Amino acid sequence: MQNKKISIIVPLYNAEKYIEQTIEDLIAQTYQNIEIIMINDGSVDKSEDIVRKYAREDDRIKRIRVRPKQEMSDLIWQQGIISGS
């Protein structure tokens, strides 16, 4: 199992209060062969800035922005799955 890449999809909307801790917890996992796909649904807080900072520091973090008010439940998972390696 150690050779398989795991994709973690994190929907993100106005999550600046907890997204930093979420990312810290994910990158601190003992299993390191992961990609973290952050899908931003039009946040208007500082969530995108926080994710951008982490993505610059850790290439396992991928960012996807989608237009607000789309049918998100399907779109988030479709884009996340397509983006996965």
C-alpha positions in Angstrom: 0.0 0.0 0.0 2.9 2.4 0.6 3.4 3.0 -3.1 -0.2 3.9 -3.9 -1.1 7.6 -4.1 -4.1 8.6 -2.1 -6.1 11.7 -3.2 -7.8 13.7 -0.5 -10.6 16.0 -1.8 -11.4 19.0 0.5 -14.4 21.2 -0.5 -13.6 24.7 0.6 -16.0 27.6 1.1 -15.3 30.5 3.5 -13.3 28.2 5.7 -10.5 30.5 6.9 -11.2 29.7 10.5 -10.3 26.1 10.2 -8.7 25.4 6.8 -5.1 26.0 8.1 -5.6 23.3 10.8 -7.2 21.0 8.3 -4.2 21.3 5.9 -1.7 20.9 8.8 -3.4 17.7 9.9 -3.4 16.4 6.4 0.3 17.1 5.7 1.2 15.7 9.1 -0.1 12.2 8.2 2.4 9.4 8.5 1.4 8.2 5.0 3.1 10.7 2.7 2.2 9.6 -0.8 -0.9 11.8 -1.0 -2.3 14.6 -3.0 -4.6 17.1 -1.4 -7.1 18.6 -3.8 -8.6 21.8 -2.4 -11.8 22.8 -4.3 -12.8 26.4 -3.7 -16.5 27.2 -4.3 -16.1 31.0 -4.5 -14.9 31.8 -1.0 -15.0 35.5 -0.1 -12.8 35.2 3.0 -9.1 34.5 3.2 -9.4 30.8 2.5 -7.9 31.0 -1.0 -4.9 33.0 0.3 -4.2 30.4 3.0 -4.5 27.5 0.5 -2.3 29.3 -2.0 0.4 29.8 0.7 0.4 26.1 1.5 0.4 25.0 -2.1 3.5 27.0 -2.7 5.2 25.2 0.1 4.0 21.7 -0.6 3.5 20.4 -4.1 1.1 17.7 -2.9 -1.5 20.5 -2.5 -3.6 21.2 -5.7 -6.0 24.1 -6.0 -9.2 24.2 -8.0 -11.5 27.2 -8.2 -15.1 26.8 -9.4 -17.7 29.4 -10.2 -20.0 30.2 -7.3 -23.5 29.0 -7.4 -22.9 26.0 -9.6 -24.4 22.7 -8.7 -21.5 22.0 -6.4 -22.1 18.5 -5.0 -21.6 16.9 -8.4 -19.1 19.4 -9.8 -16.8 19.3 -6.8 -16.4 15.5 -6.9 -16.1 15.4 -10.7 -13.4 18.0 -10.8 -11.6 16.5 -7.8 -11.6 13.0 -9.4 -10.5 14.4 -12.8 -7.6 16.3 -11.0 -6.5 13.3 -9.1 -3.4 11.4 -10.3 
